[in-house]
Amino acid sequence: MCKVCHFFYFRSDGLSSREKTREVDAVIKEPLQLKGSSERLSGR
């Protein structure tokens, strides 16, 4: 079953547009940087 799911969803879920998929991948690979968030996390 896992191999079948992997086969169908490896490149795309078949429902989402490629543009939307690229946008989601960009957020996952390069998370959003919120203003002041790094200062609070580092204790500055």
Secondary structure, DSSP 8 states (H G I E B T S, - for coil): -HHHHHHHHSS--SSS-HHHHHHHHHHHHS----TTHHHHHHT-
